Amino acid sequence: MLNLQNIDLPHNWEHVHLPETDSTMLLLRLPQYQHSDKEFVLATTDYQTAGRGQRGNHWEAERGKNLLFGFLFHPTLVPVTHQFALSEALALAVRAALAEHAGGGVTVKWPNDVYWLDYKIAGMLLEHDVCGTQIATTLTGVGVNVNQTVFESDAPNPISLMKITGNHHSRAELLSKLVGEFEKRYHLILHNDYATLHNEYMEHLYRGKGHHVFEDASGKFVASIEGISPLGILSLRKSNGTICNYAFKEVAFCHDEQP
């Protein structure tokens, strides 16, 4: 079975693997990776000492059991006004790779988590360096729960691919599949086909249909997802018909009990 040092990657990807690092995103900030002659630089590790989740949380991952990686690239043709398309492409790539094993219960949760039913199986961060109106550099960090079966942190709803399927999965094969899925969707972006990408994102959106419970600074409320802008702004239609717009971290998904 392949380990993370031997991944089948396209020719335009450079790969660096460390058994342990603080964070793959911090690793990729080093100058030698910022100026690689390859289009993409992928960093993988078996264990992170300072892996981050959304909202500044720590990402729990048992050594050698999960996919911990990031990659760096320069999407200079992508305007800042369409930056969320890169999040869509990455989240959908993770979803597609996992759905091959876990089936139709895998969805993307705004802005860029991946869920199986109501359980979180993957999370990711994207950081963009901007030059004028274009994106100069994008740096990603991704954690996918693959073979871990016990989660000890206070995260409310983690799950892994092994817990879903009952089988051990090759991290290298999963990552190779994921990279291929990302390249297909990045190709859409480079050809300005944002609509196809966005339609796929909305098709697989967690709680994309129906009324659900959310919480903002004013408290809990019931709403349906109205849409998501190219900048990633989430529009919710409340039960009284009012439409409210939210940037990242301004609203949270809740269990579907009445507020």
N, C-alpha and C positions, 0 to 999 in steps of 0.2 A: 504494500500500500504506500502511495506516495506521501512523503512528508512535505512541509511547507518550503523546504529548500529546493524542491524539484517540482515546479509547477509548469504546466504546459501553457505558455503565454504567446500572444502574437509578437511578431518581430519588432514592433515599435514600442515594446514595454521593457524597461529595465527593472530588475528585481533585486532587492537587498533584503536579507533575512537575518534577524538577530534572535537568539534564544530568549533573551530578555531585554527590555528597554523601558524607559520611563513612559514614552508615548510615541507611537508611530508618527503622529502629526508633528511632534517636536523634532523627531529624527529627520523628517523630510524638510524641515526648515534649514538644514545645513546647506552651505553654499554649493557643495558638489552635487547635490540633488536638485537644487534650484536651477542649475545651468547644465543639466544633462543633455546629451545629444539625442536622447530618445524622446518620443512624444509624451510618454507616460513613465513615471517612476513609481513603482509599487514597493511598499515596505510592509513586511510581515513579521510577526513575532509570536512566540508561544506564551509569553506572559508580559503584561504591562504593570509597572508599579504606580503609574499615575494616569491611567486611562480615564477619560472623561465621558460622561453621558450628558444628555441635555439638561439645561437648567443648572449646570455646574455640578451635577451628581457624579459620584464615582461609578464606573462601570465594573461590575463584579464579573470576573472570569477566572475559572480554575485553570491552573497551568496546563498547557498542552491539550486542552479539551475543546477549545472554541476557535473561531476565526477572528483574529485581531489584526487589522491591516489598515493601511491608508494609502492613497496615491495622490500624486501631484501632476498637474498638467497645466497648459497655458491656452485656455479657450478664448483667444484674442478676438475671434469673430463674433463672440456672444456679447450683446449689449447688456449693460447693467440692468436695464429695464426688463430683461428676460432671464435674470439670474436664477429664478426658481426652477426653470427648465432643467438645470443641472441637478438640483435636488430630486426632481421627478425622475430623471434618467437613472440616478443611482438607486433610489428607493425601489423603482420598478425592476431594476436588474437583480437586486437582492430578493425581491418577491418572486421573480420568475425562477431563480435558481432554487429557492426553497420549495416553491410550489411543485416542482418536479418530483419531490419526495413526499411533501406534506399535503398535497392536493389543494382543493379549491377554497379551503378555509383561510388561506394566506392573503392578507390585505395590506395596503399601505395606510398608515395613520398620519394625518397632517401634523407637522410638516414633513417628517421623514423617518418615522419609525416603521417597523414592519411587525404585523401582528398575525398570530394564528388564533382565530376566534377572538376571545377577549384577552389574550395573553401576549405579552411582548416577547418576540423571538430575536429581534435585531434593532439596533439603533445606530444612528450615524450623525456626524457633524460635517458641515462644509464651511470653509473660510475662503473668502474671495479677496484678492488684492486687485484694486481697481486702478486703471490708468485712463483718465478722462471719462468717456462714456462707455468704455469697453472693460471687460474683465481681463486682467493681465495674467493672473495665476489663480488656480483653484486648488485647495488642499482639502482632502477628505480624510475622515477617520471613521472606521466602521467596526462594530462588534456584532458578531452573529453567534448565538448560542447553538452549538452543534452537538457535542457529546457530553456536556455537563448534565448531571441529574439531580444534584443537590445545590440549592441556592440559599445562602446563609444571610444575605443582606436583608434590609427592610424594604427592598423593592416589592411593590404590591403584587405583581403578576408576571414573573418571568417564566419562560418555558424554553425548552430546547428541542432541536430536531429529533434527538434520540428519545426524549420523553414522548414526543408525538408518535413516532413510528415504531419504537421499541428496538431499533437497529442502530449499530454504530455506523458513522458516515465518514468518508474521507474528506478531510478539510481541504486538501489540495485539489481534489476533483471538483468540490463545490466551488472553490475560489476560481478555478479555471472556467467553469460554467458561468459564474457571475461576471467575470471580466468580459466574456463574449457577449453576454446579454447587455452589459453597459455599452460596449462598442456599437452595437446595433442601434441603441437609442441615442447615443452621442452623434451618430451619423445623421439621424433625423434633425438634430439641432444644427449641425453644420450645413444642412441643406434648407434651413429655415422652416422646417416642417414642425413647428411648435404645436400645431393643432392635433396632429396624430398622437404626439407624445402626451399632451394634456388630456386628450380623450381617454387614453389608456389609464392614466393616473386616476381620473374621475371614475372610470369603470371599476377599478379595484380599490376604491377609497373606503377605508374603515368608517362605518356609519354614514356612508354617502347617501343613503336613502332613509326616509322616515324621520321621526322626531326623537330626539335624545336629550339627555341632561348634560349641560355644560356649566361652568362656573367662571365668572370674571370677578373684577374687583368689587362689584356690587352684590355678589352672591350667586346662587344657583338659579338656573332657568332652563326651560325646555325650548329647543329650537331644532331646525333642520338646516343642513348645509346647503347654502344657496349657490356658492361658487368659490373659486380660488383665483386670485389675480396673478399675472405674470411675475409680480414681485413676491408672491406667496402670501398675500393678505387673504385671510379666511373670512368669508361673508356668511353670517348666520341669520336666518329668518326666525324670529321669536314667534311664540304662539299667538301674540297679538298682531302679527304682521310686520312689526318693526324689523328692519334689516340693520345689523351691527357688523362692523368690520374690525378684525383683530390681527395684529402682527404677532410674531412668535412670542411666546411666554405671556401673552395678555389674556389667554383663555385656556381652560383645562377641560378635558373630557372627564365625565363622572360616570359612576354606575347608574344604570337607568332606573333608579328609584325616583319618586317624585321629589322635587326640591322643596 
